[in-house]
Amino acid sequence: MKEFRTELIPSVSASLIGLKDTIFTIGSCFADEIGDHLTENKFQVWNNQLGTVYNPISIHRLLLLTLENKEPLLERYLQNEGVYFNYDFHSSHSAASQPELESKIKSAIKNANEFLKNANRIVITYGT
């Protein structure tokens, strides 16, 4: 074994991202970083507003909820020490009551759905 890692030589894409593109980012902290960089360079970006999520299953659940403009199942909500949360969402999406959390999540999904209707790029990043 000569090389310890697989080296990739990327080629130029036939479909380059332009300033007129609308870009939706979701996933790990790398999605935040990419989104921040695109925003700083005047791209129209919905930057990982569902929160940093590393779990691929949660990322895909969030995408499906967003695309279908649906709320999470009630059994996905949990409570611990007076804080309500949903494991598919980042901890920034938490609240002191389940109705408050449901409202926050419903609003976030609605906003994401509205942006996605016009987005022509989606950047998904997973954890390591």
C-alpha positions in Angstrom: 0.0 0.0 0.0 1.8 3.1 -1.3 -0.8 5.7 -0.4 -2.7 5.9 2.8 -5.5 8.0 1.3 -7.4 8.2 -1.9 -6.4 11.3 -3.8 -9.0 12.9 -6.1 -8.4 15.3 -8.9 -11.7 17.2 -9.4 -12.7 18.3 -12.8 -14.5 21.6 -13.7 -18.3 21.1 -13.5 -20.4 21.7 -16.6 -22.8 23.5 -14.4 -21.1 26.4 -12.5 -22.7 28.3 -9.7 -23.5 31.9 -10.7 -24.5 35.0 -8.8 -28.1 34.6 -10.0 -28.4 31.2 -8.4 -30.3 30.7 -5.2 -28.6 28.3 -2.9 -30.0 26.2 0.0 -27.5 24.8 2.5 -28.2 22.1 5.0 -26.1 19.8 7.2 -22.9 20.0 9.1 -20.9 23.0 10.2 -19.3 22.9 6.8 -22.7 23.9 5.3 -22.6 27.0 7.6 -19.1 27.9 6.4 -20.0 27.4 2.7 -23.2 29.4 3.2 -21.3 32.2 5.1 -18.7 32.4 2.3 -21.4 32.5 -0.4 -23.4 35.2 1.5 -20.2 37.3 1.9 -19.8 37.1 -1.8 -23.4 38.4 -2.4 -25.1 35.1 -3.4 -28.7 34.6 -2.4 -28.4 31.8 0.3 -30.7 30.2 2.8 -27.8 29.2 5.1 -28.5 26.1 7.2 -31.3 27.8 9.2 -32.6 24.5 10.5 -29.3 24.3 12.5 -26.2 22.4 12.3 -27.0 18.7 11.9 -24.5 15.9 11.3 -26.7 12.8 11.2 -27.5 11.9 7.6 -30.9 10.4 8.5 -31.9 13.7 10.3 -30.7 15.8 7.4 -32.9 13.7 5.0 -35.9 13.9 7.3 -35.5 17.7 7.5 -35.3 17.9 3.7 -38.4 15.8 3.3 -40.3 17.8 5.9 -39.2 21.0 4.1 -40.0 19.8 0.6 -43.4 18.6 1.6 -44.0 21.5 4.1 -44.9 19.0 6.8 -44.4 19.1 10.5 -42.5 16.4 12.4 -44.4 13.5 13.9 -45.5 14.2 17.5 -43.4 11.3 18.8 -40.2 13.0 17.5 -40.6 15.7 20.3 -38.9 15.0 23.6 -38.5 16.8 26.9 -35.7 16.8 29.3 -35.3 18.9 32.5 -38.0 21.4 31.3 -36.6 21.8 27.8 -38.5 20.5 24.7 -36.5 19.5 21.6 -36.6 17.3 18.6 -33.6 15.1 17.8 -33.8 15.8 14.1 -33.2 19.5 14.7 -30.3 21.4 16.2 -30.5 22.4 19.9 -31.1 26.0 18.8 -34.6 24.7 18.0 -35.7 24.1 21.6 -38.3 25.7 23.8 -39.8 25.7 27.3 -43.0 24.1 26.0 -43.9 21.7 23.3 -46.5 24.1 21.7 -43.8 26.8 21.5 -41.3 24.4 20.0 -43.9 23.1 17.5 -44.6 26.7 16.4 -40.9 27.5 16.0 -40.3 24.3 13.9 -43.4 24.9 11.8 -42.2 28.4 11.0 -38.7 27.2 10.2 -40.1 24.5 7.9 -42.4 27.0 6.2 -39.6 29.5 5.6 -37.3 26.8 4.2 -40.1 25.5 2.0 -40.7 29.0 0.5 -37.0 29.4 -0.2 -36.7 26.0 -1.8 -39.5 26.7 -4.2 -37.1 29.1 -6.0 -33.8 27.6 -5.2 -31.8 26.0 -8.0 -28.9 24.6 -5.9 -28.9 22.6 -2.7 -25.7 22.0 -0.8 -25.8 19.1 1.6 -22.9 18.4 3.9 -22.6 15.4 6.3 -20.5 14.9 9.4 -17.3 13.1 9.1 
